[in-house]
């Protein structure tokens, strides 16, 4: 790569440009597809690990099948464990704001499963005229920001994650249709998994915080103690210095390292339509600083 940040790739010029100081980069000069040149894919992978979330403007040529084919270059695509895929696709989860697809809470995707996804590929299909941005946070930098004593404490903590929670309390303004969909679809099967609060990233070796919406409690603490500790640690993740905000245009694609980020889809667009399509890539079982692996303790039908 030259001093100005440009890298010639197959007669095109690929540029990686940081969007925020601690997380996020936009890549220009790439037309995403399932047959991306190996040298281009290598740059994409390197940028993803370094910047945690990467953005591509104007990928309007992508079809559902081509989005799945591109995601397969990053690993093995996997369907959501409880929500049906989009009709006619193999792995795509459609996030339609009119059908409960407003994920306006800080979370890492699907941490209620033991080996939650390593990455997600999100494509904008319909975007509101204004609003509907998504914010990502860097959970590796959040760990780095912790005082030494808090790092030591966090490294010994374990949290129970589940897809069964008080939906009405978490989303008090949600429609009855959205609440029904949560009960009948998202929580149709209940998962409960114990993850270390600090995991070691399998590729970079970084230590990252594993928290977010799906945490039900910190093991070994009272409800109040658990809530206080959770809020303390979660607050380091969502500090503005550790975040990047993306304003969507139709055809944009975002890819994030789901092992080193949380994200939040801002619900500020009222009744306007917002439709996104996501493909996730299979992950690995988290490993704690002490070398212990996450475990799933419960897998049962919701009552």
Buried (B, 14 or more C-beta within 10 A) or exposed (E): EEEEEBBEBEEBEBBBEBBBEBBBBBBBBBEBBBEBEEEBBEBBBEBBBBBBBBBBEEBEEBEBEBBBBBBBBBBEBBBBBBBEBBEEBBBBBBBBBBBBBBBBBBBBBBBBBBBBBBBBBBBBBBBBEEBBBBBBBBBBBBBBBBEEEBBEBBBEBBBBBBBBBEBEEEBEEBEEEBBEBBEEBBBBBBBBBBBBBBBBBBEBEBBBBBBBBBBBBBEEBEEEEBBEBBEEBBEBBBBEBBBBBBEBEEBBBBBBBBBBBBBBBBBEBEEBBBBBBBBBBBBBBBBBBEEEBBEBEEEEEEE
